[in-house]
Amino acid sequence: MGSRYGGAFPVKDIMTLEQAPPSKAASPLSIGELAAGTVNFGADALFLDFDGTLAEIAPAPDLVQFFPGTREIIDVLSKSFSGAVAIVTGRKISEIDGHMAPLKLPIAGLYGLVHRTAAGDIVDFPVVGKELARASAELKAMVEQHPGLLLELKGQTIALHYRSRPDLGTACYEAVRTAVQGRPGLKMIEGKMVVEITPSGADKGRAVQGFLREPPFIGRRPIYAGDDVSDEDAFAVVNALGGIAIKIGPGPTAARYRANHIAELLAWLTCVSHLPSARTA
């Protein structure tokens, strides 16, 4: 395994987040206005979040279920894009593999901290061990005092879920914010009924940039679909590169298109999957 973000990106047209222009508030177009024929299998790459994008968010991470046929759609798309389809998620790679089996796609797990290339090689971000362990201990004490909270330890990140205790959302946010304060190697990421602590290098935008440095993604226009706050980093990168960003669900976003719900995104992906695979020019 190697470190993923040890130096500058060698591909000159891949912007770092610091170089990319700031995102502006958007009034996204409906995904229904994005013609499936806009997609070019030979020139584009597809990046997909998992929870809230390909599968409904569940009360607990292990209870998530796919919409019928989702796996088959992704399989067809992966072949049509010549392997340039990747999952970008806050989950561990092994969890995505469990849901996607027998497919084994390129995956950026833990917000890009662990990355599997199309060739199957694994590269990872250095672990912030001691500081993460201390933050975990602080949150564990809170969870023990409040039944219904779930502390998910992912190795390189920590997730505090409060879906079963929405009344504690503000308290969870404050607890995580306090745990991160004074620890410069860590940062907080907000999600839907979850607040996470990750190393400061965790970033879905960087994860997309990393894929675009590797075959079969090199030189392709990125298409990215996601539903959460953490996906906004990826939207910023995709927009800067002239790609297509799709937000699933409500809320402010930098994405240029919006699908109102997962079923709407899957309907669009199904239309794309039905395009002739020979359309590569």
N, C-alpha and C positions, 0 to 999 in steps of 0.2 A: 504493500500500500504506500502511496505517496501523498504529499501535501498538495492540495488543489490550488491554493491561492498564493503560492510562494513568490510570484513575480508578476511583471506586467503582461497583459495579453498581447501575444505576438501578432494577431491579425488586426491590421490598422483600422478596419471599418467596424470593429466591435468596441463600442464605447463602454467605459466604466460608468458606474452610476453617478460618480462625481462629475463626469464630462457631459452626461446627458442633460438636456434642457429640463427644467422643472416641469412636472405634470400640472396641467390646468384642469379645473373642474370641467367635467364633460356632460353633455346631454347625449348619451349614446343613441345610435340608431338601433332599431329593432333588428335582431338577427335575421328576421324574415326579409330584410332589405339587402342582406349579404348573399348574393347569388352563389350557389355551390360551385358553379362553373368558374368563379374567380380563383379557385384553388388550382394550383399547378403541381401535380405530383412530382415532377422532375426538378422544380425550382423552389418548392416550399418545404418547411418542416413543421410538424405539429407537436405542441407541448400541452399537456393536460394536467390540471390538478386532479386530486382523487376525491376526497370527501367534499360533498356539496357540489361536485362537478360531474363525476361519473357515478357516484352513489350518494344516496340521501344520508345526511348526518344522523347518526343514531345516538341513543342515550349513553352508550359506552362504545369506545372504539372497536371492540371486538364483535359488536352486534350489527355492524354495517352490512347492507345487502345491495347487490347490483339490481338495476332495472333489467328485465329479461332481454337477452340478446346483446347486452353491452359488450361483453367479452368478444363476441363474434364480430361486432362492428369494428372494434379496435384491431382485431386480427387482420381483417380485410384492409383497413387503412394502413397498418404497418407494412403490409406487402405492397400496397399501391405506392406508398412513399419510399419504397426501397429501404425500409428500416428506419427512416427519419421521423419516428414517433417516440416521444418520451413522456414519462410521468414525472411531474415535479410536485413534491408533497412534503408535508411535515411528518409523515409516518416513516417508520423504518422500512428499508428495502425488503426485508423478509416478509413483512406484513403485506406489502403490495404483491409480492410474488404469490403469497397464499391466496389472495383474491383473484389474481389474474391467471393462475395456472390453467393450462399448461404454457401459456405465453410467458416469455421472459424478456421483457422490454428494457431498453435503457431507462434508468431511473435516477433522479436526484432525490435522495431521501433526507429527512431531517433538515429541510430548507436548503439543501445543497451541501450539507456538511459531509454526507457520504454520497458518492456518485458512481454509478455503474455505466460504463461505456457500452456502445453497441457491440463491441468485441467481447464484453464480459469482464473487462478489467475493473477493479475497484480502486478508487482514489478517495481519500478522506481528509478532513480538516483536523488539525491538531486539537486534542481534547483539553478543555479547561477544567481539569479534574478536581482540584481542591476547592476552588471557588464554587463550582457547581454543587459539590457535595455539601458545602456549608449552606448554600441557598436551599438545597433540598431538605436539609434537617429543619430549617426554619418553617418551611411550608408543611412538612410532615406533622409538626406540632399542631398547626391550625386544622389540618384534616382530621386529626384524632379528636379534636374538640367539636367538630361539626359533621355529624353523619350525613351522608349524601354527597359530600365532596369526594372527588377522585384525583389522586396524585399519580400521574403516569410517568414512570422513570424510563427514558428511552436510551440511556447511556450517555449521549452527548447533549441531550436536551431534557427539560422537565416540563410537563404540562399539568396545569391545575384546572380540572374540569368542574364546572358548576351547573351543568344542564339539569341535574336533579334538585339543585338548590338555587334557582335563579334569584332568590331573595338575598343571596350572599355574593352576587356579582361584583358589587362595589367593594366589598370587603376583600374578595379574592384579588381584584385589581390592585388595591392598596398593598396587600400582603406581598404580591409579586414585585411591585414597584419598590417596596422597602427592601426586599431581598436582593434586588439588583443594584441598589444604590451603594456606592463605595466599592463596587467590583467592576472595574473598567473593561474587563474581558468578557463581560456578559451583557445581554440586552433583553428587553421584554418584547414579545410579539403577542398582539391581541388577536383573538379569533372568535368564532361563534360559540358562546358559552364556554370559552376556554381562554386561559392566559398562560403563555409559555415563557420559559427562560432558555435562551440559547447563547452560544458563543457569539460575539459581535460580528463574526464573519458570515453568519447564517443569513442567506438572502436569495430569494427565488430569482431575482433579476440576474445575479451573478451565476446562478445555476444555469440559466438559459444561455448566458454568454459562454459559459464553459462548454456546453454542448456544441455551440456554433464554431468552436475551435477544432472540433473532432469530426472524422468521417462517421456516418454519411451526412452530417448536418452542415459541414463547411460550405459557405457560399449560398446557403438557402435563406429565403425569407421566413421569419418566424411567425407562426400562428399560435396564439396562446389563449386558453380558456381556463378561467378560475373564478371562484366565488367569494374569496375572503380578503381581508385587509392585507395579508401577507402576499397576495397575488399582485397587489399594486406595484411592487418593485419590478415584477416581471412585465407588467403592462408598460411601465415607463421605458424599459429597455426595448420592448417590441415596437413601441411607437417611434422611438428614436431611430430604429433601424428600418422604418417604413413597413412594418409588419401589420398583422391583424390581431387586435386584442378584444376578447369577448368576456364580459362580466356576466356571471349567472346570478340572478336575483337582484333585489333592490339595493339602494345605497349609492353614495357618491363614488365616482370612479374616474380613472383616466382612460378606461377602455373606450373604444370607438363604437362598439356594438354591445348590445345587451340581450341575453336570453332570460326571459322572466322566470324560468324554472329549468330543472335538469332535463325534463322530457323535451323541452323545446330545443335545447342544445343537442340532445341525442337525435332528434328528428333531422336537424341540420347535418350532423355527422353522418347519418344514414344516407342522406341525399348525396353527400360528398363521396361516400363509399360506393355509390352506384355509378359514379362517373367512370368512363372507360379508362382503364389503367394505362392505355397507350397515350393518354393526354399528358405529355411531358414537355411540350414545347410552347 
